[in-house]
Amino acid sequence: MTVAVKFLGSLRNIVGKDKINLAIQHPLKLEDFIKTIIEKWPALKTVLPDSELGYLKTYSLIFVNGKEVSVLNGLDTILKDGDEVVFIPVLHGG
């Protein structure tokens, strides 16, 4: 099973690629998928949601198959073979 992952903006610089395919063994919660990504690229921990800390960071938007995860099941969204996850950094400033 494979999930396509796109990294936009500054996230692309951290990963070194704009698109990757990651193998998963079975349908997987987005939360666990993000943990796998952070294991591969620890620098993403500062911008991706961290459920261990008990809150969702607002430094990035996450889309699964073209829908923002807040309209799905958030981090409980189940990923399956052929899904596409897109991470978009959010810029703040004044």
N, C-alpha and C positions, 0 to 999 in steps of 0.2 A: 504494500500500500504506500502511496506517495502523496505528499501534500506540497503544492507549489507555494513558495514564499517570496514576496517582493518587499524590498527595503527601499524606501524613497528618501530623498534629501540626505541629511547628515548620517542617517542610519546606514546608507550605502557605503559611506566611508569607513564606518566601524567594521562592517562585515567584509568589505572588499569586493562585493558583488551586488548587483541590483536584483538578481533573481537566483534562487536556489531551489532544489527539490530535496525534501527530507523524507526518508522512509519512516513509516510508523508501523508498528506490529498489529495494531487493532484500532478501532475507533477510539479517539483520545480527547479528553477535555482540553480546551484551549489553554487553561491554566497549566496543565502538565506539559503541553506542547511548548509553551513559553519557557518553562523551566529547562527543557531540553535545549532550546535555542540559547539561553543564557549560559548553560554549561559549555556550549561550543564557542560562544563569544561573550565572555564575562563583562566586557565593557557595556553591553546592552542593558545590564542590570540597572544602570542609572536612569534609563529612559522607558523601560518596559514595566508593566504592572508587576508588583511583587506581593503575592498573596501571603507570604510569610510575615510581612510587615502589617498585614491586615487592612491595607488600603490600595486603591487603584491610583497610580500616578497619572497625572494629566499631561504628561510630556509626549504622548503619542496617541494617535487614533489607530484603531485596529478594525479592519474590514475582513469579513469572511464571505467569500463568493459575492462580493459587491455590496454587502450590507454591513453597516457599522454594528459592532457587537452589542451595543446597548439596546438595539431593537431586536436582538436575538436573545440569547441566554447569558450574555456577558461572558465571564471567564468559564462558565459552565457549558458554553457552546461546544457541542461534540463535533470534532473533525473526523472526516472519513476519507477514503481513497478518492483522489481527484479534486479535493477542495483546494481553494486558493486563499491564502492569508496575506493581507497587505498591511504593512506597518508604515505609518506616516508620522513623522515628527511634527509636533506643534510648537510653533515659535511664539514667544511672549516678549513683549517689549513696550517701551513707552516713548 
